[in-house]
Amino acid sequence: MNYQKTFYYDDGKTIDYITKYEYDPQTGKRTKETFYRTDGKTIESITEYTPDGKLTKQTLYRTDGKTIDYITEYDPQTANKTKEINYLSDGKTINYTNKYNPQTGKFTKTTYYNPDGSIKSV
């Protein structure tokens, strides 16, 4: 079962955002949410879940809806953030990553990258 919901501003006519929900046919749990900007076509973010409905990943896009701004990964058992990946404006080259302890969710380290993908500093 999949469906789409449109959210409007108070005037009841102007679209605030649109969300598309996807569900696992076996479990009935939400597996994916796609948030669209006011035009209803440009993706703002995609949130992904395991088949049993546990949060695993969120991808945020730049205003063009195609270029990745950053990705956040989560531990499905604890729901704690495990990693953030920040991209340069091309949406492909990693700028830096933040890592977190999956059990506690506490920040552990940042790694910065050069444009060629080599490690700049930790």
N, CA, C and O atoms as a GROMACS GRO file, in nm:
protein
  488
    1MET      N    1   0.084  -0.118   0.000
    1MET     CA    2   0.000   0.000   0.000
    1MET      C    3   0.089   0.125   0.000
    1MET      O    4   0.172   0.142   0.089
    2ASN      N    5   0.071   0.208  -0.096
    2ASN     CA    6   0.143   0.334  -0.105
    2ASN      C    7   0.041   0.445  -0.121
    2ASN      O    8  -0.064   0.426  -0.182
    3TYR      N    9   0.073   0.561  -0.066
    3TYR     CA   10  -0.015   0.675  -0.088
    3TYR      C   11   0.061   0.806  -0.076
    3TYR      O   12   0.174   0.810  -0.027
    4GLN      N   13  -0.004   0.911  -0.121
    4GLN     CA   14   0.056   1.043  -0.122
    4GLN      C   15  -0.037   1.139  -0.048
    4GLN      O   16  -0.159   1.132  -0.063
    5LYS      N   17   0.022   1.229   0.031
    5LYS     CA   18  -0.057   1.326   0.105
    5LYS      C   19  -0.004   1.466   0.075
    5LYS      O   20   0.116   1.489   0.076
    6THR      N   21  -0.095   1.558   0.048
    6THR     CA   22  -0.058   1.696   0.018
    6THR      C   23  -0.094   1.783   0.138
    6THR      O   24  -0.206   1.777   0.189
    7PHE      N   25   0.002   1.863   0.182
    7PHE     CA   26  -0.018   1.954   0.295
    7PHE      C   27  -0.024   2.096   0.242
    7PHE      O   28   0.058   2.137   0.160
    8TYR      N   29  -0.123   2.172   0.288
    8TYR     CA   30  -0.146   2.307   0.239
    8TYR      C   31  -0.120   2.411   0.347
    8TYR      O   32  -0.125   2.383   0.467
    9TYR      N   33  -0.091   2.532   0.302
    9TYR     CA   34  -0.083   2.646   0.393
    9TYR      C   35  -0.224   2.677   0.442
    9TYR      O   36  -0.320   2.617   0.396
   10ASP      N   37  -0.236   2.770   0.536
   10ASP     CA   38  -0.365   2.803   0.596
   10ASP      C   39  -0.471   2.848   0.496
   10ASP      O   40  -0.590   2.835   0.522
   11ASP      N   41  -0.428   2.902   0.381
   11ASP     CA   42  -0.527   2.946   0.282
   11ASP      C   43  -0.600   2.830   0.215
   11ASP      O   44  -0.701   2.850   0.147
   12GLY      N   45  -0.549   2.707   0.236
   12GLY     CA   46  -0.613   2.589   0.181
   12GLY      C   47  -0.591   2.566   0.034
   12GLY      O   48  -0.643   2.469  -0.022
   13LYS      N   49  -0.515   2.654  -0.032
   13LYS     CA   50  -0.492   2.643  -0.175
   13LYS      C   51  -0.344   2.625  -0.210
   13LYS      O   52  -0.309   2.552  -0.302
   14THR      N   53  -0.259   2.693  -0.134
   14THR     CA   54  -0.116   2.692  -0.164
   14THR      C   55  -0.052   2.570  -0.100
   14THR      O   56  -0.063   2.548   0.020
   15ILE      N   57   0.017   2.490  -0.183
   15ILE     CA   58   0.082   2.368  -0.134
   15ILE      C   59   0.204   2.404  -0.050
   15ILE      O   60   0.289   2.483  -0.092
   16ASP      N   61   0.211   2.346   0.069
   16ASP     CA   62   0.328   2.360   0.157
   16ASP      C   63   0.430   2.254   0.118
   16ASP      O   64   0.546   2.285   0.089
   17TYR      N   65   0.387   2.128   0.116
   17TYR     CA   66   0.471   2.018   0.070
   17TYR      C   67   0.385   1.896   0.044
   17TYR      O   68   0.268   1.889   0.084
   18ILE      N   69   0.444   1.799  -0.024
   18ILE     CA   70   0.376   1.674  -0.056
   18ILE      C   71   0.464   1.560  -0.006
   18ILE      O   72   0.586   1.563  -0.021
   19THR      N   73   0.402   1.461   0.055
   19THR     CA   74   0.475   1.345   0.105
   19THR      C   75   0.418   1.219   0.042
   19THR      O   76   0.296   1.198   0.040
   20LYS      N   77   0.507   1.134  -0.008
   20LYS     CA   78   0.468   1.004  -0.062
   20LYS      C   79   0.515   0.898   0.037
   20LYS      O   80   0.632   0.898   0.077
   21TYR      N   81   0.426   0.809   0.076
   21TYR     CA   82   0.456   0.703   0.172
   21TYR      C   83   0.455   0.568   0.101
   21TYR      O   84   0.365   0.540   0.021
   22GLU      N   85   0.555   0.486   0.130
   22GLU     CA   86   0.560   0.350   0.076
   22GLU      C   87   0.566   0.252   0.192
   22GLU      O   88   0.633   0.278   0.293
   23TYR      N   89   0.496   0.139   0.177
   23TYR     CA   90   0.487   0.041   0.284
   23TYR      C   91   0.530  -0.097   0.237
   23TYR      O   92   0.515  -0.131   0.119
   24ASP      N   93   0.582  -0.176   0.329
   24ASP     CA   94   0.619  -0.315   0.299
   24ASP      C   95   0.489  -0.396   0.289
   24ASP      O   96   0.407  -0.391   0.380
   25PRO      N   97   0.470  -0.469   0.179
   25PRO     CA   98   0.345  -0.544   0.162
   25PRO      C   99   0.329  -0.657   0.264
   25PRO      O  100   0.216  -0.696   0.295
   26GLN      N  101   0.439  -0.710   0.316
   26GLN     CA  102   0.431  -0.820   0.413
   26GLN      C  103   0.400  -0.770   0.554
   26GLN      O  104   0.314  -0.825   0.623
   27THR      N  105   0.470  -0.665   0.596
   27THR     CA  106   0.456  -0.617   0.734
   27THR      C  107   0.358  -0.502   0.749
   27THR      O  108   0.307  -0.478   0.858
   28GLY      N  109   0.330  -0.431   0.639
   28GLY     CA  110   0.244  -0.314   0.647
   28GLY      C  111   0.313  -0.193   0.708
   28GLY      O  112   0.250  -0.089   0.728
   29LYS      N  113   0.442  -0.207   0.737
   29LYS     CA  114   0.518  -0.096   0.798
   29LYS      C  115   0.573  -0.004   0.690
   29LYS      O  116   0.601  -0.046   0.578
   30ARG      N  117   0.586   0.123   0.725
   30ARG     CA  118   0.641   0.222   0.633
   30ARG      C  119   0.787   0.190   0.604
   30ARG      O  120   0.865   0.166   0.696
   31THR      N  121   0.824   0.190   0.476
   31THR     CA  122   0.962   0.164   0.436
   31THR      C  123   1.029   0.285   0.375
   31THR      O  124   1.152   0.292   0.368
   32LYS      N  125   0.949   0.383   0.332
   32LYS     CA  126   1.008   0.499   0.266
   32LYS      C  127   0.911   0.617   0.269
   32LYS      O  128   0.790   0.600   0.249
   33GLU      N  129   0.966   0.736   0.294
   33GLU     CA  130   0.889   0.860   0.285
   33GLU      C  131   0.967   0.952   0.193
   33GLU      O  132   1.087   0.974   0.212
   34THR      N  133   0.900   1.007   0.095
   34THR     CA  134   0.963   1.103   0.006
   34THR      C  135   0.890   1.235   0.021
   34THR      O  136   0.770   1.244  -0.003
   35PHE      N  137   0.965   1.338   0.061
   35PHE     CA  138   0.909   1.472   0.078
   35PHE      C  139   0.943   1.555  -0.045
   35PHE      O  140   1.058   1.562  -0.086
   36TYR      N  141   0.840   1.616  -0.102
   36TYR     CA  142   0.857   1.699  -0.221
   36TYR      C  143   0.838   1.846  -0.185
   36TYR      O  144   0.764   1.880  -0.093
   37ARG      N  145   0.905   1.932  -0.258
   37ARG     CA  146   0.888   2.076  -0.240
   37ARG      C  147   0.751   2.118  -0.293
   37ARG      O  148   0.674   2.035  -0.340
   38THR      N  149   0.721   2.246  -0.285
   38THR     CA  150   0.587   2.295  -0.319
   38THR      C  151   0.543   2.267  -0.462
   38THR      O  152   0.423   2.265  -0.490
   39ASP      N  153   0.638   2.243  -0.553
   39ASP     CA  154   0.598   2.212  -0.691
   39ASP      C  155   0.547   2.070  -0.706
   39ASP      O  156   0.491   2.035  -0.810
   40GLY      N  157   0.567   1.987  -0.603
   40GLY     CA  158   0.519   1.849  -0.606
   40GLY      C  159   0.606   1.755  -0.686
   40GLY      O  160   0.573   1.637  -0.698
   41LYS      N  161   0.717   1.803  -0.742
   41LYS     CA  162   0.805   1.721  -0.825
   41LYS      C  163   0.948   1.718  -0.773
   41LYS      O  164   1.018   1.617  -0.789
   42THR      N  165   0.991   1.827  -0.711
   42THR     CA  166   1.130   1.838  -0.666
   42THR      C  167   1.144   1.775  -0.528
   42THR      O  168   1.078   1.816  -0.433
   43ILE      N  169   1.231   1.674  -0.517
   43ILE     CA  170   1.250   1.603  -0.391
   43ILE      C  171   1.329   1.688  -0.292
   43ILE      O  172   1.432   1.746  -0.327
   44GLU      N  173   1.279   1.695  -0.170
   44GLU     CA  174   1.350   1.764  -0.062
   44GLU      C  175   1.428   1.662   0.021
   44GLU      O  176   1.544   1.685   0.056
   45SER      N  177   1.364   1.549   0.053
   45SER     CA  178   1.432   1.446   0.131
   45SER      C  179   1.365   1.311   0.111
   45SER      O  180   1.248   1.301   0.074
   46ILE      N  181   1.444   1.206   0.138
   46ILE     CA  182   1.394   1.069   0.137
   46ILE      C  183   1.437   1.005   0.268
   46ILE      O  184   1.554   1.007   0.304
   47THR      N  185   1.340   0.946   0.339
   47THR     CA  186   1.369   0.876   0.464
   47THR      C  187   1.338   0.729   0.441
   47THR      O  188   1.231   0.695   0.389
   48GLU      N  189   1.432   0.642   0.480
   48GLU     CA  190   1.416   0.498   0.458
   48GLU      C  191   1.410   0.422   0.589
   48GLU      O  192   1.472   0.460   0.689
   49TYR      N  193   1.333   0.312   0.586
   49TYR     CA  194   1.313   0.228   0.704
   49TYR      C  195   1.334   0.082   0.668
   49TYR      O  196   1.326   0.045   0.550
   50THR      N  197   1.360  -0.002   0.768
   50THR     CA  198   1.368  -0.146   0.746
   50THR      C  199   1.226  -0.197   0.718
   50THR      O  200   1.130  -0.124   0.740
   51PRO      N  201   1.212  -0.322   0.668
   51PRO     CA  202   1.077  -0.376   0.643
   51PRO      C  203   0.989  -0.378   0.768
   51PRO      O  204   0.866  -0.378   0.758
   52ASP      N  205   1.052  -0.379   0.887
   52ASP     CA  206   0.971  -0.376   1.010
   52ASP      C  207   0.956  -0.234   1.066
   52ASP      O  208   0.915  -0.217   1.180
   53GLY      N  209   0.988  -0.133   0.984
   53GLY     CA  210   0.957   0.005   1.018
   53GLY      C  211   1.059   0.082   1.099
   53GLY      O  212   1.026   0.187   1.154
   54LYS      N  213   1.183   0.033   1.107
   54LYS     CA  214   1.285   0.103   1.185
   54LYS      C  215   1.369   0.194   1.096
   54LYS      O  216   1.413   0.154   0.988
   55LEU      N  217   1.390   0.316   1.142
   55LEU     CA  218   1.464   0.417   1.068
   55LEU      C  219   1.607   0.372   1.038
   55LEU      O  220   1.677   0.325   1.127
   56THR      N  221   1.650   0.388   0.911
   56THR     CA  222   1.787   0.351   0.874
   56THR      C  223   1.863   0.463   0.806
   56THR      O  224   1.985   0.472   0.821
   57LYS      N  225   1.794   0.550   0.730
   57LYS     CA  226   1.867   0.647   0.649
   57LYS      C  227   1.779   0.764   0.610
   57LYS      O  228   1.660   0.748   0.583
   58GLN      N  229   1.840   0.883   0.608
   58GLN     CA  230   1.771   1.001   0.557
   58GLN      C  231   1.865   1.074   0.462
   58GLN      O  232   1.980   1.102   0.496
   59THR      N  233   1.816   1.104   0.343
   59THR     CA  234   1.893   1.175   0.242
   59THR      C  235   1.826   1.308   0.216
   59THR      O  236   1.708   1.314   0.182
   60LEU      N  237   1.902   1.417   0.231
   60LEU     CA  238   1.851   1.551   0.202
   60LEU      C  239   1.915   1.602   0.075
   60LEU      O  240   2.035   1.585   0.053
   61TYR      N  241   1.833   1.665  -0.008
   61TYR     CA  242   1.878   1.713  -0.138
   61TYR      C  243   1.885   1.865  -0.141
   61TYR      O  244   1.818   1.934  -0.065
   62ARG      N  245   1.969   1.915  -0.230
   62ARG     CA  246   1.977   2.060  -0.252
   62ARG      C  247   1.850   2.104  -0.324
   62ARG      O  248   1.765   2.021  -0.358
   63THR      N  249   1.835   2.233  -0.348
   63THR     CA  250   1.710   2.286  -0.402
   63THR      C  251   1.671   2.233  -0.539
   63THR      O  252   1.555   2.243  -0.579
   64ASP      N  253   1.767   2.175  -0.613
   64ASP     CA  254   1.733   2.118  -0.744
   64ASP      C  255   1.662   1.983  -0.732
   64ASP      O  256   1.606   1.934  -0.830
   65GLY      N  257   1.664   1.923  -0.612
   65GLY     CA  258   1.596   1.796  -0.588
   65GLY      C  259   1.669   1.675  -0.640
   65GLY      O  260   1.618   1.563  -0.631
   66LYS      N  261   1.789   1.693  -0.695
   66LYS     CA  262   1.866   1.582  -0.751
   66LYS      C  263   2.003   1.568  -0.685
   66LYS      O  264   2.055   1.457  -0.673
   67THR      N  265   2.059   1.680  -0.643
   67THR     CA  266   2.194   1.682  -0.588
   67THR      C  267   2.188   1.658  -0.438
   67THR      O  268   2.120   1.730  -0.365
   68ILE      N  269   2.260   1.555  -0.390
   68ILE     CA  270   2.260   1.522  -0.248
   68ILE      C  271   2.335   1.628  -0.169
   68ILE      O  272   2.446   1.667  -0.205
   69ASP      N  273   2.273   1.674  -0.061
   69ASP     CA  274   2.337   1.768   0.031
   69ASP      C  275   2.406   1.688   0.141
   69ASP      O  276   2.526   1.703   0.164
   70TYR      N  277   2.329   1.603   0.209
   70TYR     CA  278   2.390   1.514   0.308
   70TYR      C  279   2.301   1.393   0.334
   70TYR      O  280   2.182   1.393   0.306
   71ILE      N  281   2.365   1.290   0.388
   71ILE     CA  282   2.298   1.165   0.423
   71ILE      C  283   2.323   1.138   0.571
   71ILE      O  284   2.436   1.153   0.619
   72THR      N  285   2.219   1.098   0.642
   72THR     CA  286   2.233   1.058   0.781
   72THR      C  287   2.191   0.912   0.791
   72THR      O  288   2.084   0.874   0.742
   73GLU      N  289   2.276   0.829   0.854
   73GLU     CA  290   2.246   0.687   0.871
   73GLU      C  291   2.218   0.660   1.019
   73GLU      O  292   2.276   0.723   1.107
   74TYR      N  293   2.128   0.564   1.044
   74TYR     CA  294   2.086   0.532   1.180
   74TYR      C  295   2.100   0.383   1.205
   74TYR      O  296   2.089   0.302   1.113
   75ASP      N  297   2.123   0.347   1.331
   75ASP     CA  298   2.125   0.207   1.372
   75ASP      C  299   1.979   0.165   1.390
   75ASP      O  300   1.909   0.223   1.472
   76PRO      N  301   1.932   0.065   1.315
   76PRO     CA  302   1.791   0.027   1.324
   76PRO      C  303   1.752  -0.033   1.460
   76PRO      O  304   1.635  -0.032   1.496
   77GLN      N  305   1.849  -0.084   1.535
   77GLN     CA  306   1.817  -0.142   1.666
   77GLN      C  307   1.798  -0.035   1.773
   77GLN      O  308   1.708  -0.044   1.856
   78THR      N  309   1.886   0.067   1.771
   78THR     CA  310   1.882   0.170   1.876
   78THR      C  311   1.814   0.299   1.830
   78THR      O  312   1.777   0.382   1.912
   79ALA      N  313   1.798   0.316   1.698
   79ALA     CA  314   1.746   0.439   1.636
   79ALA      C  315   1.842   0.556   1.653
   79ALA      O  316   1.805   0.670   1.623
   80ASN      N  317   1.964   0.529   1.700
   80ASN     CA  318   2.064   0.635   1.715
   80ASN      C  319   2.133   0.663   1.583
   80ASN      O  320   2.153   0.573   1.500
   81LYS      N  321   2.169   0.788   1.564
   81LYS     CA  322   2.246   0.830   1.448
   81LYS      C  323   2.382   0.761   1.454
   81LYS      O  324   2.445   0.757   1.560
   82THR      N  325   2.430   0.707   1.340
   82THR     CA  326   2.561   0.642   1.336
   82THR      C  327   2.660   0.717   1.248
   82THR      O  328   2.780   0.711   1.270
   83LYS      N  329   2.608   0.788   1.147
   83LYS     CA  330   2.698   0.854   1.052
   83LYS      C  331   2.624   0.965   0.977
   83LYS      O  332   2.507   0.951   0.943
   84GLU      N  333   2.695   1.074   0.953
   84GLU     CA  334   2.647   1.182   0.867
   84GLU      C  335   2.751   1.201   0.758
   84GLU      O  336   2.871   1.206   0.786
   85ILE      N  337   2.706   1.211   0.635
   85ILE     CA  338   2.796   1.234   0.522
   85ILE      C  339   2.754   1.364   0.457
   85ILE      O  340   2.641   1.377   0.410
   86ASN      N  341   2.844   1.462   0.454
   86ASN     CA  342   2.816   1.591   0.394
   86ASN      C  343   2.889   1.598   0.261
   86ASN      O  344   3.008   1.568   0.252
   87TYR      N  345   2.816   1.639   0.156
   87TYR     CA  346   2.872   1.643   0.022
   87TYR      C  347   2.900   1.786  -0.024
   87TYR      O  348   2.836   1.880   0.022
   88LEU      N  349   2.996   1.799  -0.113
   88LEU     CA  350   3.022   1.927  -0.177
   88LEU      C  351   2.906   1.959  -0.271
   88LEU      O  352   2.816   1.876  -0.288
   89SER      N  353   2.907   2.074  -0.332
   89SER     CA  354   2.793   2.119  -0.414
   89SER      C  355   2.764   2.030  -0.534
   89SER      O  356   2.655   2.038  -0.592
   90ASP      N  357   2.859   1.942  -0.574
   90ASP     CA  358   2.832   1.851  -0.686
   90ASP      C  359   2.744   1.733  -0.644
   90ASP      O  360   2.691   1.662  -0.730
   91GLY      N  361   2.727   1.713  -0.512
   91GLY     CA  362   2.643   1.605  -0.462
   91GLY      C  363   2.706   1.468  -0.470
   91GLY      O  364   2.640   1.368  -0.439
   92LYS      N  365   2.831   1.459  -0.512
   92LYS     CA  366   2.900   1.331  -0.527
   92LYS      C  367   3.027   1.324  -0.442
   92LYS      O  368   3.061   1.219  -0.388
   93THR      N  369   3.096   1.437  -0.431
   93THR     CA  370   3.223   1.442  -0.360
   93THR      C  371   3.197   1.466  -0.212
   93THR      O  372   3.132   1.563  -0.174
   94ILE      N  373   3.249   1.375  -0.128
   94ILE     CA  374   3.229   1.388   0.016
   94ILE      C  375   3.316   1.501   0.071
   94ILE      O  376   3.436   1.507   0.044
   95ASN      N  377   3.254   1.590   0.146
   95ASN     CA  378   3.322   1.700   0.212
   95ASN      C  379   3.376   1.652   0.347
   95ASN      O  380   3.495   1.668   0.377
   96TYR      N  381   3.287   1.593   0.429
   96TYR     CA  382   3.329   1.537   0.558
   96TYR      C  383   3.226   1.434   0.604
   96TYR      O  384   3.113   1.430   0.556
   97THR      N  385   3.268   1.352   0.700
   97THR     CA  386   3.177   1.258   0.764
   97THR      C  387   3.188   1.276   0.915
   97THR      O  388   3.295   1.304   0.969
   98ASN      N  389   3.076   1.261   0.983
   98ASN     CA  390   3.072   1.257   1.129
   98ASN      C  391   3.028   1.117   1.167
   98ASN      O  392   2.934   1.063   1.109
   99LYS      N  393   3.096   1.057   1.264
   99LYS     CA  394   3.058   0.924   1.311
   99LYS      C  395   3.010   0.934   1.455
   99LYS      O  396   3.056   1.019   1.532
  100TYR      N  397   2.917   0.844   1.489
  100TYR     CA  398   2.855   0.843   1.620
  100TYR      C  399   2.853   0.701   1.674
  100TYR      O  400   2.849   0.605   1.597
  101ASN      N  401   2.857   0.687   1.806
  101ASN     CA  402   2.847   0.556   1.869
  101ASN      C  403   2.704   0.506   1.852
  101ASN      O  404   2.610   0.574   1.895
  102PRO      N  405   2.683   0.389   1.790
  102PRO     CA  406   2.547   0.342   1.765
  102PRO      C  407   2.469   0.309   1.893
  102PRO      O  408   2.346   0.313   1.893
  103GLN      N  409   2.540   0.276   2.000
  103GLN     CA  410   2.471   0.243   2.125
  103GLN      C  411   2.425   0.367   2.202
  103GLN      O  412   2.317   0.368   2.261
  104THR      N  413   2.509   0.472   2.199
  104THR     CA  414   2.478   0.592   2.278
  104THR      C  415   2.433   0.711   2.192
  104THR      O  416   2.368   0.802   2.243
  105GLY      N  417   2.467   0.709   2.064
  105GLY     CA  418   2.436   0.822   1.977
  105GLY      C  419   2.532   0.938   1.993
  105GLY      O  420   2.513   1.043   1.932
  106LYS      N  421   2.635   0.920   2.076
  106LYS     CA  422   2.730   1.029   2.099
  106LYS      C  423   2.831   1.038   1.986
  106LYS      O  424   2.878   0.938   1.932
  107PHE      N  425   2.863   1.162   1.952
  107PHE     CA  426   2.961   1.192   1.848
  107PHE      C  427   3.096   1.130   1.883
  107PHE      O  428   3.139   1.136   1.998
  108THR      N  429   3.164   1.069   1.782
  108THR     CA  430   3.295   1.010   1.807
  108THR      C  431   3.406   1.075   1.725
  108THR      O  432   3.516   1.095   1.776
  109LYS      N  433   3.380   1.110   1.597
  109LYS     CA  434   3.485   1.175   1.518
  109LYS      C  435   3.433   1.235   1.389
  109LYS      O  436   3.327   1.198   1.338
  110THR      N  437   3.511   1.330   1.337
  110THR     CA  438   3.486   1.391   1.207
  110THR      C  439   3.605   1.363   1.118
  110THR      O  440   3.720   1.375   1.162
  111THR      N  441   3.580   1.327   0.994
  111THR     CA  442   3.686   1.307   0.896
  111THR      C  443   3.658   1.400   0.778
  111THR      O  444   3.549   1.398   0.720
  112TYR      N  445   3.757   1.483   0.744
  112TYR     CA  446   3.746   1.575   0.630
  112TYR      C  447   3.819   1.514   0.511
  112TYR      O  448   3.921   1.448   0.526
  113TYR      N  449   3.764   1.538   0.392
  113TYR     CA  450   3.820   1.479   0.271
  113TYR      C  451   3.864   1.586   0.171
  113TYR      O  452   3.807   1.695   0.166
  114ASN      N  453   3.965   1.553   0.094
  114ASN     CA  454   4.008   1.636  -0.018
  114ASN      C  455   3.914   1.608  -0.136
  114ASN      O  456   3.847   1.505  -0.137
  115PRO      N  457   3.908   1.698  -0.234
  115PRO     CA  458   3.821   1.676  -0.351
  115PRO      C  459   3.849   1.545  -0.425
  115PRO      O  460   3.760   1.493  -0.493
  116ASP      N  461   3.972   1.491  -0.415
  116ASP     CA  462   4.004   1.365  -0.482
  116ASP      C  463   3.961   1.242  -0.402
  116ASP      O  464   3.981   1.129  -0.446
  117GLY      N  465   3.902   1.264  -0.282
  117GLY     CA  466   3.855   1.154  -0.199
  117GLY      C  467   3.952   1.110  -0.092
  117GLY      O  468   3.916   1.032  -0.004
  118SER      N  469   4.075   1.159  -0.096
  118SER     CA  470   4.172   1.124   0.007
  118SER      C  471   4.140   1.199   0.136
  118SER      O  472   4.078   1.306   0.134
  119ILE      N  473   4.183   1.142   0.248
  119ILE     CA  474   4.155   1.204   0.378
  119ILE      C  475   4.242   1.327   0.398
  119ILE      O  476   4.364   1.323   0.380
  120LYS      N  477   4.177   1.436   0.434
  120LYS     CA  478   4.245   1.562   0.459
  120LYS      C  479   4.287   1.570   0.605
  120LYS      O  480   4.402   1.602   0.637
  121SER      N  481   4.192   1.541   0.695
  121SER     CA  482   4.222   1.539   0.839
  121SER      C  483   4.113   1.464   0.913
  121SER      O  484   4.001   1.447   0.865
  122VAL      N  485   4.150   1.418   1.034
  122VAL     CA  486   4.056   1.346   1.121
  122VAL      C  487   4.046   1.421   1.252
  122VAL      O  488   3.973   1.379   1.341
   0.00000   0.00000   0.00000
